[in-house]
Amino acid sequence: MNKMWLVAKEVYRKNVKSWAFFWMIAGPIVMGLVILAIGYFIYLDQSSSSVGNVGIVSENTEVNQLIAAIEDENNYQFDLNEKQAEEALFSEEIDGYLVIQGENAEVNAKFYRHNSGKNIATYSIEEVLSEYRIQKQAEAFNLNQEEVNQLKDSAVDIETIRIKSNDDGDVTEVSENDPVTAAKIGVAYVVCFVVFMFIMNYVSIVSQEIAAEKGSKIMEIILSSISATQHFLGKLIGVGLVILTQLVIYGIIGVIISYVSGLLLAQFFVNSSESMETIQAGSQAMSESFDPSIISDYIAQAKPVILYGILFAVIGIAIYSILAAFLGSLVSKTEDVNKMITPITLLAIAGFYIALYGMQSPNSAIVRLGSYFPLFTPFIMPFRLANDTVATSEIWLSVITAIIFLALSVWLSIMFYKSNVLVYSEKGLIGTFKQSIAIWKNERKSAK
């Protein structure tokens, strides 16, 4: 045991002190910051490119007054005819012009802009013109304002309700617009991306750790002082501790970011008396109409998805790590590791995309069957959980199946590692695997 932990300690120390580990920690953070920055600049660009100088070509004084009363960032110009507006557009004096024709309920409009110019948002104008047409139609039918309002509110919104029953026959109705469902799906997304990220990062590391000494032809010396099983498990434990360290670091960073964000927001609101008054007014209104126990209820409903999500994430990372270690034991040179682990990498990608499909179609046959396949379970099952399309018995069936598969993978990996750790072959994945099976069978016969 001491030798096994010595191997684990060495693997852990080597990886944690490497620049690769630093970039595995910093990479997702930098990527997140880059995505936020890109999103922010896109937002600024869209905000600036959707407003500008707009010419209004209309002889309808009432419509012009309504448009002039719009409170947006556009600058409306009403002293142009259509020819003048077109010339102003090409000379870049305006960013677009609206031609309004017709009277009363027959009013219609066309907006012209240069193909390479700003994409001016016309939602406010459309709303004003729609209100104007409705009002004129109401006047033609001699409707009063109350009747007009009733017509506006006559649209039918269909709310989808999911009905489910438990083993006791109790029926529960849940709206698809329920915020708890959105929170559950968010948790499923996080679990899916975390599992995928760690698999992509650590599959190569695990396989290279297993193949490192074998590629350097010093395994004979190592195995003279430690058994193959202890060496194999020591490597796995060391990489597992590296994964745990990364998770702990992310947890600490998350707590720090939450704390600092809270301080910054508090300072911002303290420095803004207007914002404080707004918050106080909003808080008072919420306290009069909002029951705080609802938050506790939401957390309680989302808690199973979080706990099961953590369980599936741990199992998924463990399964792929074991398989990566097994495939790493088949190579003779570390240069061949990436080629050898390609199959499980492709399986992880397939599971990831099936899971994303499962978010929209959780009852699809491929999603239901895939959730019981151990290599896909960590990706798919959290989304089925989030959508409440799987019973507790089915959840534990998938967990037990995945754990059995994990235990079988560990056992087979150890057996094959002992058999082929000193075998150097250039036959590729299938050829090396066949050779390993033959060696394993011969060793079992010899042992008997």
C-alpha positions in Angstrom: 0.0 0.0 0.0 2.9 2.4 0.8 4.3 1.8 -2.7 1.0 2.4 -4.3 0.5 5.7 -2.5 4.1 6.6 -3.4 3.2 6.2 -7.0 0.0 8.2 -6.5 1.9 11.0 -4.8 4.5 11.2 -7.5 1.8 11.3 -10.2 -0.1 14.0 -8.3 2.9 16.2 -7.7 4.2 15.9 -11.3 0.8 16.9 -12.8 -0.1 19.7 -10.3 3.3 21.4 -10.7 3.0 21.3 -14.5 2.0 24.2 -16.8 -0.6 21.9 -18.3 -2.5 21.8 -15.0 -2.3 25.6 -14.7 -3.9 26.0 -18.1 -6.5 23.4 -17.4 -7.5 25.6 -14.4 -7.1 28.9 -16.2 -8.4 27.8 -19.6 -12.1 27.5 -18.8 -11.9 30.8 -16.8 -10.2 32.6 -19.6 -12.6 31.2 -22.1 -15.6 32.3 -20.0 -14.2 35.8 -19.7 -13.6 35.9 -23.5 -17.2 34.7 -24.2 -18.5 37.4 -21.8 -16.4 40.1 -23.4 -17.5 39.0 -26.9 -21.1 39.0 -25.8 -20.7 42.4 -24.2 -19.2 43.9 -27.3 -21.8 42.3 -29.5 -24.5 43.8 -27.3 -22.9 47.2 -27.6 -22.7 46.9 -31.3 -26.3 45.7 -31.7 -27.4 48.6 -29.4 -25.6 51.2 -31.5 -26.5 49.7 -34.9 -30.2 49.4 -34.1 -30.8 53.1 -33.6 -30.0 56.1 -35.7 -31.5 58.9 -37.8 -34.8 57.8 -39.4 -36.8 59.8 -42.0 -40.6 59.6 -41.9 -42.3 60.1 -45.2 -46.0 60.6 -44.4 -48.8 63.1 -44.9 -50.8 61.6 -42.0 -50.4 64.2 -39.3 -51.9 62.0 -36.6 -49.5 59.2 -37.4 -46.6 61.6 -37.4 -47.5 62.8 -33.9 -47.8 59.2 -32.6 -44.3 58.4 -34.0 -42.8 61.6 -32.6 -44.1 60.6 -29.2 -42.2 57.4 -29.2 -39.6 57.3 -26.4 -36.6 55.6 -27.9 -33.1 56.6 -29.1 -34.0 57.1 -32.7 -34.0 60.6 -34.2 -37.1 61.0 -36.4 -37.1 63.6 -39.2 -40.5 64.5 -40.7 -39.7 67.2 -43.3 -38.7 64.9 -46.2 -40.5 63.6 -49.2 -39.7 60.2 -50.6 -37.1 61.5 -53.1 -35.4 63.6 -50.5 -35.3 60.7 -48.1 -33.7 58.4 -50.7 -31.0 61.1 -51.4 -30.4 61.6 -47.7 -30.0 57.8 -47.3 -27.4 57.5 -50.0 -25.6 60.5 -48.7 -25.6 58.9 -45.2 -27.5 61.8 -43.6 -30.1 59.3 -42.4 -29.9 55.6 -41.7 -33.2 54.7 -43.1 -36.6 56.1 -44.0 -40.2 54.9 -43.5 -42.8 55.5 -46.1 -46.4 55.5 -44.7 -49.3 55.3 -47.0 -53.1 54.9 -46.7 -55.5 56.3 -44.2 -57.2 55.1 -41.1 -57.4 51.3 -40.8 -55.8 50.9 -44.3 -52.5 52.5 -43.3 -49.4 50.5 -44.2 -45.7 51.2 -44.1 -42.4 50.2 -45.7 -39.0 50.8 -44.3 -36.0 51.4 -46.5 -32.4 51.1 -45.4 -29.0 50.8 -47.2 -27.8 47.2 -47.7 -24.6 48.1 -45.9 -26.1 50.5 -43.3 -27.5 50.1 -39.8 -30.2 47.6 -39.1 -32.6 50.0 -37.4 -35.1 48.4 -35.0 -38.7 49.2 -36.1 -40.6 47.4 -33.3 -41.7 50.7 -31.6 -43.0 52.1 -34.9 -44.8 48.8 -35.7 -46.5 48.9 -32.3 -47.6 52.5 -32.7 -49.0 51.8 -36.2 -50.8 48.6 -35.0 -52.4 50.6 -32.2 -53.4 53.3 -34.6 -55.1 50.7 -37.0 -56.9 49.0 -34.2 -58.2 52.3 -32.9 -59.5 53.3 -36.4 -61.1 50.0 -36.8 -62.8 50.3 -33.5 -64.1 53.8 -34.5 -65.5 52.3 -37.7 -67.4 49.7 -35.7 -68.5 52.2 -33.1 -66.6 50.4 -30.3 -65.7 52.1 -27.0 -62.3 51.9 -25.4 -63.3 49.2 -23.0 -64.5 47.0 -25.9 -61.2 47.7 -27.7 -59.2 46.6 -24.7 -61.3 43.4 -24.4 -60.4 42.6 -28.1 -56.7 43.2 -27.4 -56.8 40.8 -24.5 -58.7 38.1 -26.4 -55.6 36.2 -27.5 -55.4 32.6 -26.2 -52.1 31.5 -24.7 -51.8 27.7 -24.4 -49.9 26.6 -21.3 -48.4 23.1 -21.4 -48.9 21.1 -18.2 -46.9 18.0 -17.5 -48.8 15.4 -15.6 -46.9 12.6 -13.7 -47.9 10.1 -11.1 -45.8 8.3 -8.4 -45.9 4.8 -7.2 -48.8 5.6 -4.8 -51.0 6.9 -7.6 -50.7 10.6 -6.6 -50.9 12.9 -9.7 -48.8 16.0 -9.9 -49.3 18.8 -12.4 -46.2 20.9 -13.4 -46.2 23.8 -15.9 -43.5 23.8 -18.5 -42.9 27.5 -17.6 -42.2 26.5 -14.0 -38.9 28.3 -12.9 -37.9 25.1 -11.0 -37.9 23.2 -14.3 -35.6 25.9 -15.8 -33.3 25.6 -12.8 -33.2 21.8 -13.1 -32.3 22.1 -16.8 -29.5 24.6 -15.9 -28.1 22.0 -13.4 -28.2 19.3 -16.1 -26.4 21.6 -18.5 -23.7 22.2 -15.9 -23.3 18.5 -15.2 -23.1 17.6 -18.9 -20.5 20.3 -19.6 -18.4 19.5 -16.5 -18.3 15.8 -17.4 -17.4 16.5 -21.0 -14.7 19.0 -20.1 -13.1 16.8 -17.6 -13.2 13.8 -19.9 -11.6 15.8 -22.7 -8.9 17.1 -20.4 -8.1 14.0 -18.4 -8.6 11.1 -20.8 -5.3 11.9 -22.5 -3.5 12.6 -19.1 -4.6 9.2 -17.7 -3.6 7.2 -20.7 -0.3 9.0 -21.0 0.5 8.4 -17.4 -0.1 4.7 -17.8 1.9 4.6 -21.0 4.8 6.8 -19.9 7.0 4.2 -18.2 6.1 1.5 -20.8 7.2 3.8 -23.6 10.5 4.5 -21.9 11.2 0.7 -21.5 11.8 0.9 -17.7 8.8 -1.1 -16.7 11.0 -4.1 -16.0 12.9 -2.1 -13.3 9.7 -0.6 -11.8 7.9 -4.0 -11.6 10.9 -5.5 -9.7 9.9 -3.4 -6.7 6.1 -2.9 -7.1 3.3 -5.1 -8.4 1.6 -4.2 -11.7 -1.7 -3.8 -9.8 -0.3 -1.4 -7.3 1.4 0.6 -10.0 -1.9 0.8 -12.0 -4.0 1.8 -9.1 -1.4 4.3 -7.9 -1.5 6.0 -11.2 -5.3 6.2 -11.2 -5.4 7.5 -7.6 -2.8 10.2 -8.4 -4.8 11.4 -11.4 -8.0 11.2 -9.4 -6.5 13.5 -6.8 -5.5 15.9 -9.5 -9.1 16.0 -10.7 -10.3 16.5 -7.1 -7.8 19.4 -6.7 -9.2 21.1 -9.8 -12.7 20.8 -8.5 -11.7 22.2 -5.1 -10.0 25.2 -6.8 -13.0 25.9 -8.9 -15.2 25.7 -5.8 -13.0 28.2 -4.0 -12.9 30.5 -7.0 -16.7 30.3 -7.2 -17.1 31.3 -3.5 -14.7 34.2 -3.9 -16.4 35.5 -7.0 -19.8 35.3 -5.3 -18.5 37.1 -2.3 -16.8 39.9 -4.3 -19.8 40.3 -6.5 -22.0 40.8 -3.5 -19.7 43.4 -2.1 -19.5 45.3 -5.4 -23.3 45.3 -5.8 -23.8 46.4 -2.3 -21.3 49.3 -2.8 -22.9 50.2 -6.0 -26.3 50.5 -4.5 -25.0 52.4 -1.5 -23.4 55.0 -3.8 -26.7 55.3 -5.7 -29.5 56.7 -3.6 -31.9 56.4 -6.5 -31.1 52.7 -6.9 -31.5 52.2 -3.1 -35.0 53.8 -3.2 -35.9 51.7 -6.2 -34.7 48.5 -4.4 -36.5 49.5 -1.2 -39.7 50.1 -3.1 -39.3 46.8 -4.9 -38.5 44.9 -1.8 -41.5 46.4 0.0 -43.8 45.4 -3.0 -42.3 41.9 -3.1 -42.6 41.4 0.7 -46.3 42.2 0.4 -47.0 39.7 -2.4 -44.2 37.1 -2.3 -44.0 34.2 0.1 -40.3 33.5 1.1 -41.1 29.9 1.6 -41.4 29.5 -2.2 -37.6 29.8 -2.5 -37.1 27.0 0.0 -39.6 24.9 -2.0 -37.8 25.6 -5.3 -34.4 24.6 -3.7 -36.0 21.4 -2.3 -37.4 20.5 -5.7 -34.1 21.1 -7.5 -32.0 19.4 -4.9 -32.4 15.8 -6.2 -31.2 16.9 -9.7 -28.1 18.5 -8.1 -27.3 15.4 -5.9 -27.9 12.9 -8.7 -26.0 15.1 -11.1 -22.9 15.0 -8.8 -23.2 11.3 -8.6 -23.5 10.8 -12.3 -20.6 13.2 -12.9 -18.3 11.3 -10.5 -19.3 7.9 -12.1 -18.9 9.2 -15.6 -15.4 10.7 -15.0 -14.3 7.5 -13.2 -15.5 5.3 -16.1 -13.8 7.2 -18.8 -10.6 7.5 -16.7 -10.5 3.7 -16.2 -11.1 3.1 -19.9 -8.4 5.6 -20.8 -6.0 3.8 -18.5 -6.8 0.5 -20.1 -6.2 1.9 -23.6 -3.0 3.5 -22.4 -1.7 0.2 -21.3 -2.1 -1.2 -24.8 0.3 1.3 -26.5 4.1 0.8 -26.8 4.9 4.5 -27.3 3.4 7.6 -25.8 3.1 9.0 -29.3 0.4 6.5 -30.0 -1.8 7.4 -27.0 -4.0 9.9 -28.9 -4.8 7.4 -31.6 -5.6 4.7 -29.0 -8.0 6.8 -27.0 -9.9 8.1 -30.1 -12.8 5.6 -29.7 -13.7 6.7 -26.2 -13.3 10.3 -27.1 -15.8 9.8 -30.0 -18.2 8.0 -27.6 -18.0 11.0 -25.2 -18.8 13.4 -28.0 -21.7 11.2 -29.1 -23.1 11.0 -25.5 -22.7 14.8 -25.2 -24.8 15.5 -28.3 -27.4 12.9 -27.5 -27.8 14.6 -24.2 -28.3 18.0 -25.8 -31.0 16.4 -28.1 -32.5 14.9 -25.0 -33.1 18.3 -23.5 -35.7 18.9 -26.3 -36.9 15.4 -26.7 -36.4 13.6 -23.3 -38.8 10.8 -24.3 -37.1 9.9 -27.6 -36.3 6.3 -27.9 -32.6 7.0 -28.5 -32.5 9.2 -25.4 -34.3 6.6 -23.2 -32.1 3.8 -24.3 -28.9 5.9 -24.2 -29.5 6.9 -20.6 -29.0 3.3 -19.6 -25.8 2.9 -21.6 -23.0 3.5 -19.0 -20.9 5.6 -21.3 -23.8 7.9 -22.1 -25.6 7.8 -18.7 -23.6 10.7 -17.1 -24.6 13.0 -20.1 -28.2 12.0 -20.7 -29.7 11.0 -17.4 -29.4 14.5 -15.8 -31.6 16.0 -18.6 -34.2 13.2 -18.1 -34.1 14.0 -14.4 -34.5 17.7 -15.1 -37.6 17.1 -17.3 -39.1 14.6 -14.8 -39.4 11.9 -17.4 -37.7 9.2 -15.4 -38.9 7.3 -12.2 -36.7 6.9 -9.2 -36.4 3.1 -9.9 -35.1 3.9 -13.4 -32.6 6.3 -12.0 -31.1 3.8 -9.6 -31.2 1.1 -12.3 -28.9 3.4 -14.4 -26.7 4.1 -11.4 -26.3 0.4 -10.5 -25.6 -0.4 -14.2 -23.0 2.3 -14.4 -21.3 1.2 -11.1 -21.3 -2.5 -12.3 -19.7 -1.4 -15.6 -17.2 0.7 -13.6 -16.2 -2.2 -11.4 -16.0 -4.5 -14.4 -13.8 -1.9 -16.2 -11.5 -1.7 -13.2 -11.2 -5.5 -12.9 -10.6 -6.0 -16.7 -8.1 -3.1 -16.8 -6.1 -4.5 -14.0 -6.1 -8.0 -15.5 -5.1 -6.8 -18.9 -2.5 -4.3 -17.5 -0.8 -7.2 -15.7 -0.8 -9.2 -18.9 0.4 -6.6 -21.4 2.4 -4.2 -19.3 5.6 -5.7 -20.6 4.3 -6.4 -24.2 5.4 -4.1 -26.9 3.3 -4.3 -30.0 2.8 -2.2 -33.1 -0.4 -3.9 -34.3 -2.8 -1.1 -33.5 -5.8 -1.1 -31.2 -7.6 -4.2 -32.4 -4.4 -6.2 -33.0 -2.9 -5.3 -29.6 -6.3 -6.0 -27.9 -6.4 -9.5 -29.4 -2.8 -10.1 -28.4 -3.6 -9.1 -24.9 -6.6 -11.4 -24.7 -4.4 -14.3 -25.9 -1.7 -13.5 -23.3 -4.3 -13.3 -20.6 -5.8 -16.6 -21.5 -2.4 -18.2 -21.5 -1.6 -16.8 -18.1 -4.8 -18.2 -16.7 -4.0 -21.6 -18.1 -0.5 -21.5 -16.6 -1.9 -20.5 -13.3 -4.2 -23.5 -13.2 
